[in-house]
Amino acid sequence: MLAVEGSGVYRTESGMIFRVSEDIDGHLSVGVLQDARWVEARVGIVGLRVAPGTVRLTPKQVLGLPR
């Protein structure tokens, strides 16, 4: 079984950037970067974290993104 940390920012092979946040109760929320702003996205996107070609962004890369 593959373990994936709950929160993070990722880039898919096609270039989509998304972030996953896990609250204290374990609930996930997802945002997608569109036109330099974060837009709420469907939770099913979290599965892309383990897709071939998806990479987790480093803290330095995340700092360069809009808040």
Biopython code that builds the backbone (N, CA, C, O; Angstrom):
import numpy as np
from Bio.PDB.StructureBuilder import StructureBuilder

atoms = [
    (1, "MET", "N", (0.845, -1.195, 0.000)),
    (1, "MET", "CA", (0.000, 0.000, 0.000)),
    (1, "MET", "C", (0.882, 1.247, 0.000)),
    (1, "MET", "O", (1.888, 1.298, 0.708)),
    (2, "LEU", "N", (0.513, 2.237, -0.780)),
    (2, "LEU", "CA", (1.268, 3.469, -0.902)),
    (2, "LEU", "C", (0.713, 4.492, 0.076)),
    (2, "LEU", "O", (-0.482, 4.788, 0.062)),
    (3, "ALA", "N", (1.578, 5.031, 0.922)),
    (3, "ALA", "CA", (1.151, 6.057, 1.879)),
    (3, "ALA", "C", (1.453, 7.432, 1.298)),
    (3, "ALA", "O", (2.543, 7.657, 0.771)),
    (4, "VAL", "N", (0.504, 8.347, 1.388)),
    (4, "VAL", "CA", (0.665, 9.709, 0.888)),
    (4, "VAL", "C", (0.272, 10.654, 2.002)),
    (4, "VAL", "O", (-0.799, 10.525, 2.595)),
    (5, "GLU", "N", (1.145, 11.601, 2.281)),
    (5, "GLU", "CA", (0.854, 12.592, 3.317)),
    (5, "GLU", "C", (-0.383, 13.399, 2.942)),
    (5, "GLU", "O", (-0.639, 13.630, 1.760)),
    (6, "GLY", "N", (-1.148, 13.827, 3.937)),
    (6, "GLY", "CA", (-2.428, 14.488, 3.703)),
    (6, "GLY", "C", (-2.378, 15.831, 3.012)),
    (6, "GLY", "O", (-3.235, 16.110, 2.175)),
    (7, "SER", "N", (-1.408, 16.677, 3.327)),
    (7, "SER", "CA", (-1.379, 18.023, 2.775)),
    (7, "SER", "C", (-0.163, 18.213, 1.873)),
    (7, "SER", "O", (0.883, 17.601, 2.089)),
    (8, "GLY", "N", (-0.311, 19.066, 0.861)),
    (8, "GLY", "CA", (0.799, 19.364, -0.024)),
    (8, "GLY", "C", (0.323, 20.034, -1.296)),
    (8, "GLY", "O", (-0.875, 20.164, -1.544)),
    (9, "VAL", "N", (1.298, 20.458, -2.102)),
    (9, "VAL", "CA", (1.013, 21.086, -3.385)),
    (9, "VAL", "C", (1.692, 20.243, -4.454)),
    (9, "VAL", "O", (2.842, 19.833, -4.297)),
    (10, "TYR", "N", (0.973, 19.988, -5.540)),
    (10, "TYR", "CA", (1.416, 19.047, -6.563)),
    (10, "TYR", "C", (1.252, 19.646, -7.953)),
    (10, "TYR", "O", (0.427, 20.534, -8.165)),
    (11, "ARG", "N", (2.060, 19.140, -8.912)),
    (11, "ARG", "CA", (1.923, 19.513, -10.316)),
    (11, "ARG", "C", (1.795, 18.231, -11.131)),
    (11, "ARG", "O", (2.629, 17.332, -11.026)),
    (12, "THR", "N", (0.756, 18.157, -11.936)),
    (12, "THR", "CA", (0.550, 16.977, -12.783)),
    (12, "THR", "C", (1.427, 17.078, -14.021)),
    (12, "THR", "O", (2.003, 18.125, -14.316)),
    (13, "GLU", "N", (1.512, 15.979, -14.727)),
    (13, "GLU", "CA", (2.295, 15.932, -15.958)),
    (13, "GLU", "C", (1.782, 16.946, -16.980)),
    (13, "GLU", "O", (2.560, 17.477, -17.773)),
    (14, "SER", "N", (0.479, 17.213, -16.964)),
    (14, "SER", "CA", (-0.103, 18.184, -17.905)),
    (14, "SER", "C", (0.066, 19.629, -17.440)),
    (14, "SER", "O", (-0.297, 20.555, -18.165)),
    (15, "GLY", "N", (0.620, 19.835, -16.225)),
    (15, "GLY", "CA", (0.883, 21.183, -15.734)),
    (15, "GLY", "C", (-0.122, 21.731, -14.739)),
    (15, "GLY", "O", (0.062, 22.838, -14.234)),
    (16, "MET", "N", (-1.177, 20.991, -14.442)),
    (16, "MET", "CA", (-2.149, 21.462, -13.461)),
    (16, "MET", "C", (-1.504, 21.470, -12.075)),
    (16, "MET", "O", (-0.876, 20.491, -11.670)),
    (17, "ILE", "N", (-1.661, 22.566, -11.360)),
    (17, "ILE", "CA", (-1.150, 22.673, -9.994)),
    (17, "ILE", "C", (-2.340, 22.637, -9.054)),
    (17, "ILE", "O", (-3.305, 23.384, -9.214)),
    (18, "PHE", "N", (-2.253, 21.755, -8.071)),
    (18, "PHE", "CA", (-3.329, 21.655, -7.089)),
    (18, "PHE", "C", (-2.749, 21.467, -5.699)),
    (18, "PHE", "O", (-1.640, 20.962, -5.528)),
    (19, "ARG", "N", (-3.530, 21.887, -4.710)),
    (19, "ARG", "CA", (-3.104, 21.720, -3.324)),
    (19, "ARG", "C", (-4.161, 20.936, -2.565)),
    (19, "ARG", "O", (-5.361, 21.049, -2.815)),
    (20, "VAL", "N", (-3.673, 20.151, -1.644)),
    (20, "VAL", "CA", (-4.530, 19.336, -0.802)),
    (20, "VAL", "C", (-4.266, 19.741, 0.640)),
    (20, "VAL", "O", (-3.114, 19.797, 1.072)),
    (21, "SER", "N", (-5.316, 20.020, 1.377)),
    (21, "SER", "CA", (-5.199, 20.368, 2.792)),
    (21, "SER", "C", (-6.022, 19.393, 3.607)),
    (21, "SER", "O", (-7.147, 19.052, 3.243)),
    (22, "GLU", "N", (-5.454, 18.950, 4.707)),
    (22, "GLU", "CA", (-6.154, 18.049, 5.617)),
    (22, "GLU", "C", (-6.332, 18.756, 6.943)),
    (22, "GLU", "O", (-5.360, 19.226, 7.534)),
    (23, "ASP", "N", (-7.582, 18.839, 7.422)),
    (23, "ASP", "CA", (-7.808, 19.505, 8.697)),
    (23, "ASP", "C", (-7.549, 18.542, 9.860)),
    (23, "ASP", "O", (-7.227, 17.374, 9.642)),
    (24, "ILE", "N", (-7.686, 19.021, 11.055)),
    (24, "ILE", "CA", (-7.382, 18.245, 12.251)),
    (24, "ILE", "C", (-8.243, 16.987, 12.378)),
    (24, "ILE", "O", (-7.837, 16.013, 13.012)),
    (25, "ASP", "N", (-9.436, 17.011, 11.772)),
    (25, "ASP", "CA", (-10.329, 15.851, 11.817)),
    (25, "ASP", "C", (-10.098, 14.879, 10.654)),
    (25, "ASP", "O", (-10.772, 13.854, 10.553)),
    (26, "GLY", "N", (-9.139, 15.208, 9.777)),
    (26, "GLY", "CA", (-8.834, 14.336, 8.656)),
    (26, "GLY", "C", (-9.621, 14.615, 7.391)),
    (26, "GLY", "O", (-9.506, 13.865, 6.422)),
    (27, "HIS", "N", (-10.416, 15.673, 7.375)),
    (27, "HIS", "CA", (-11.183, 16.029, 6.176)),
    (27, "HIS", "C", (-10.278, 16.721, 5.164)),
    (27, "HIS", "O", (-9.472, 17.577, 5.528)),
    (28, "LEU", "N", (-10.410, 16.356, 3.913)),
    (28, "LEU", "CA", (-9.583, 16.916, 2.857)),
    (28, "LEU", "C", (-10.317, 18.008, 2.094)),
    (28, "LEU", "O", (-11.527, 17.934, 1.879)),
    (29, "SER", "N", (-9.558, 19.026, 1.691)),
    (29, "SER", "CA", (-10.073, 20.028, 0.762)),
    (29, "SER", "C", (-9.028, 20.190, -0.337)),
    (29, "SER", "O", (-7.834, 19.993, -0.115)),
    (30, "VAL", "N", (-9.503, 20.552, -1.522)),
    (30, "VAL", "CA", (-8.627, 20.625, -2.685)),
    (30, "VAL", "C", (-8.835, 21.961, -3.378)),
    (30, "VAL", "O", (-9.963, 22.432, -3.518)),
    (31, "GLY", "N", (-7.741, 22.561, -3.807)),
    (31, "GLY", "CA", (-7.790, 23.774, -4.609)),
    (31, "GLY", "C", (-6.935, 23.606, -5.841)),
    (31, "GLY", "O", (-5.903, 22.936, -5.799)),
    (32, "VAL", "N", (-7.356, 24.210, -6.939)),
    (32, "VAL", "CA", (-6.612, 24.168, -8.192)),
    (32, "VAL", "C", (-6.220, 25.598, -8.540)),
    (32, "VAL", "O", (-7.025, 26.520, -8.410)),
    (33, "LEU", "N", (-4.989, 25.774, -8.978)),
    (33, "LEU", "CA", (-4.517, 27.099, -9.375)),
    (33, "LEU", "C", (-5.001, 27.395, -10.793)),
    (33, "LEU", "O", (-4.634, 26.717, -11.752)),
    (34, "GLN", "N", (-5.843, 28.439, -10.894)),
    (34, "GLN", "CA", (-6.391, 28.860, -12.192)),
    (34, "GLN", "C", (-6.289, 30.365, -12.291)),
    (34, "GLN", "O", (-6.780, 31.083, -11.420)),
    (35, "ASP", "N", (-5.656, 30.848, -13.343)),
    (35, "ASP", "CA", (-5.534, 32.294, -13.565)),
    (35, "ASP", "C", (-4.974, 33.005, -12.341)),
    (35, "ASP", "O", (-5.500, 34.035, -11.920)),
    (36, "ALA", "N", (-3.911, 32.455, -11.773)),
    (36, "ALA", "CA", (-3.193, 33.048, -10.634)),
    (36, "ALA", "C", (-4.025, 33.135, -9.353)),
    (36, "ALA", "O", (-3.731, 33.952, -8.481)),
    (37, "ARG", "N", (-5.058, 32.300, -9.235)),
    (37, "ARG", "CA", (-5.817, 32.250, -7.977)),
    (37, "ARG", "C", (-6.251, 30.817, -7.708)),
    (37, "ARG", "O", (-6.421, 30.014, -8.625)),
    (38, "TRP", "N", (-6.425, 30.522, -6.431)),
    (38, "TRP", "CA", (-6.839, 29.182, -6.022)),
    (38, "TRP", "C", (-8.348, 29.067, -6.077)),
    (38, "TRP", "O", (-9.069, 29.897, -5.525)),
    (39, "VAL", "N", (-8.816, 28.026, -6.750)),
    (39, "VAL", "CA", (-10.243, 27.776, -6.921)),
    (39, "VAL", "C", (-10.552, 26.424, -6.283)),
    (39, "VAL", "O", (-9.818, 25.455, -6.479)),
    (40, "GLU", "N", (-11.641, 26.365, -5.519)),
    (40, "GLU", "CA", (-12.045, 25.108, -4.897)),
    (40, "GLU", "C", (-12.291, 24.053, -5.963)),
    (40, "GLU", "O", (-12.875, 24.331, -7.011)),
    (41, "ALA", "N", (-11.838, 22.842, -5.680)),
    (41, "ALA", "CA", (-11.960, 21.753, -6.655)),
    (41, "ALA", "C", (-12.576, 20.526, -5.991)),
    (41, "ALA", "O", (-12.694, 20.452, -4.768)),
    (42, "ARG", "N", (-12.964, 19.573, -6.825)),
    (42, "ARG", "CA", (-13.578, 18.360, -6.285)),
    (42, "ARG", "C", (-12.520, 17.514, -5.577)),
    (42, "ARG", "O", (-11.361, 17.472, -5.990)),
    (43, "VAL", "N", (-12.928, 16.859, -4.532)),
    (43, "VAL", "CA", (-12.022, 16.069, -3.689)),
    (43, "VAL", "C", (-11.405, 14.914, -4.470)),
    (43, "VAL", "O", (-10.314, 14.460, -4.125)),
    (44, "GLY", "N", (-12.071, 14.432, -5.506)),
    (44, "GLY", "CA", (-11.543, 13.324, -6.287)),
    (44, "GLY", "C", (-10.186, 13.598, -6.910)),
    (44, "GLY", "O", (-9.485, 12.665, -7.303)),
    (45, "ILE", "N", (-9.804, 14.870, -7.005)),
    (45, "ILE", "CA", (-8.504, 15.226, -7.569)),
    (45, "ILE", "C", (-7.362, 14.709, -6.701)),
    (45, "ILE", "O", (-6.246, 14.552, -7.197)),
    (46, "VAL", "N", (-7.606, 14.444, -5.435)),
    (46, "VAL", "CA", (-6.519, 13.967, -4.558)),
    (46, "VAL", "C", (-5.880, 12.694, -5.105)),
    (46, "VAL", "O", (-4.710, 12.431, -4.829)),
    (47, "GLY", "N", (-6.612, 11.910, -5.863)),
    (47, "GLY", "CA", (-6.055, 10.694, -6.437)),
    (47, "GLY", "C", (-4.910, 10.956, -7.403)),
    (47, "GLY", "O", (-4.087, 10.073, -7.646)),
    (48, "LEU", "N", (-4.853, 12.159, -7.954)),
    (48, "LEU", "CA", (-3.773, 12.501, -8.872)),
    (48, "LEU", "C", (-2.416, 12.578, -8.180)),
    (48, "LEU", "O", (-1.381, 12.577, -8.845)),
    (49, "ARG", "N", (-2.413, 12.644, -6.839)),
    (49, "ARG", "CA", (-1.137, 12.701, -6.112)),
    (49, "ARG", "C", (-0.261, 11.499, -6.415)),
    (49, "ARG", "O", (0.965, 11.614, -6.405)),
    (50, "VAL", "N", (-0.859, 10.357, -6.683)),
    (50, "VAL", "CA", (-0.088, 9.128, -6.905)),
    (50, "VAL", "C", (0.005, 8.755, -8.387)),
    (50, "VAL", "O", (0.523, 7.693, -8.732)),
    (51, "ALA", "N", (-0.497, 9.627, -9.254)),
    (51, "ALA", "CA", (-0.450, 9.342, -10.692)),
    (51, "ALA", "C", (0.981, 9.483, -11.208)),
    (51, "ALA", "O", (1.725, 10.356, -10.762)),
    (52, "PRO", "N", (1.361, 8.615, -12.154)),
    (52, "PRO", "CA", (2.680, 8.777, -12.770)),
    (52, "PRO", "C", (2.778, 10.169, -13.402)),
    (52, "PRO", "O", (1.843, 10.618, -14.065)),
    (53, "GLY", "N", (3.887, 10.835, -13.199)),
    (53, "GLY", "CA", (4.068, 12.162, -13.772)),
    (53, "GLY", "C", (3.669, 13.293, -12.845)),
    (53, "GLY", "O", (4.002, 14.446, -13.120)),
    (54, "THR", "N", (2.960, 13.005, -11.743)),
    (54, "THR", "CA", (2.622, 14.039, -10.769)),
    (54, "THR", "C", (3.761, 14.137, -9.765)),
    (54, "THR", "O", (4.237, 13.128, -9.245)),
    (55, "VAL", "N", (4.190, 15.369, -9.499)),
    (55, "VAL", "CA", (5.271, 15.583, -8.536)),
    (55, "VAL", "C", (4.795, 16.511, -7.428)),
    (55, "VAL", "O", (3.972, 17.402, -7.638)),
    (56, "ARG", "N", (5.335, 16.273, -6.255)),
    (56, "ARG", "CA", (5.055, 17.165, -5.129)),
    (56, "ARG", "C", (6.032, 18.322, -5.210)),
    (56, "ARG", "O", (7.234, 18.112, -5.370)),
    (57, "LEU", "N", (5.522, 19.547, -5.100)),
    (57, "LEU", "CA", (6.374, 20.721, -5.178)),
    (57, "LEU", "C", (7.168, 20.891, -3.883)),
    (57, "LEU", "O", (6.699, 20.551, -2.797)),
    (58, "THR", "N", (8.362, 21.417, -4.023)),
    (58, "THR", "CA", (9.207, 21.676, -2.861)),
    (58, "THR", "C", (8.703, 22.933, -2.144)),
    (58, "THR", "O", (7.981, 23.734, -2.736)),
    (59, "PRO", "N", (9.078, 23.106, -0.885)),
    (59, "PRO", "CA", (8.673, 24.342, -0.186)),
    (59, "PRO", "C", (9.099, 25.609, -0.934)),
    (59, "PRO", "O", (8.359, 26.593, -0.951)),
    (60, "LYS", "N", (10.270, 25.592, -1.545)),
    (60, "LYS", "CA", (10.736, 26.763, -2.301)),
    (60, "LYS", "C", (9.830, 27.026, -3.501)),
    (60, "LYS", "O", (9.505, 28.179, -3.785)),
    (61, "GLN", "N", (9.421, 25.980, -4.204)),
    (61, "GLN", "CA", (8.513, 26.138, -5.345)),
    (61, "GLN", "C", (7.154, 26.666, -4.892)),
    (61, "GLN", "O", (6.554, 27.500, -5.570)),
    (62, "VAL", "N", (6.674, 26.188, -3.761)),
    (62, "VAL", "CA", (5.371, 26.612, -3.231)),
    (62, "VAL", "C", (5.401, 28.093, -2.883)),
    (62, "VAL", "O", (4.405, 28.790, -3.079)),
    (63, "LEU", "N", (6.524, 28.585, -2.370)),
    (63, "LEU", "CA", (6.632, 30.008, -2.020)),
    (63, "LEU", "C", (6.440, 30.919, -3.229)),
    (63, "LEU", "O", (6.020, 32.066, -3.077)),
    (64, "GLY", "N", (6.742, 30.421, -4.422)),
    (64, "GLY", "CA", (6.582, 31.215, -5.634)),
    (64, "GLY", "C", (5.166, 31.257, -6.176)),
    (64, "GLY", "O", (4.902, 31.943, -7.164)),
    (65, "LEU", "N", (4.254, 30.536, -5.546)),
    (65, "LEU", "CA", (2.863, 30.489, -6.012)),
    (65, "LEU", "C", (2.010, 31.527, -5.299)),
    (65, "LEU", "O", (2.349, 31.950, -4.193)),
    (66, "PRO", "N", (0.911, 31.941, -5.914)),
    (66, "PRO", "CA", (-0.016, 32.855, -5.229)),
    (66, "PRO", "C", (-0.556, 32.208, -3.950)),
    (66, "PRO", "O", (-0.645, 30.984, -3.856)),
    (67, "ARG", "N", (-0.908, 33.024, -2.988)),
    (67, "ARG", "CA", (-1.430, 32.518, -1.717)),
    (67, "ARG", "C", (-2.913, 32.337, -1.777)),
    (67, "ARG", "O", (-3.524, 31.918, -0.794)),
]
sb = StructureBuilder()
sb.init_structure("model")
sb.init_model(0)
sb.init_chain("A")
sb.init_seg("    ")
for serial, (resi, resn, name, xyz) in enumerate(atoms, 1):
    if name == "N":
        sb.init_residue(resn, " ", resi, " ")
    sb.init_atom(name, np.array(xyz, "f"), 0.0, 1.0, " ", f" {name:<3s}", serial, name[0])
structure = sb.get_structure()
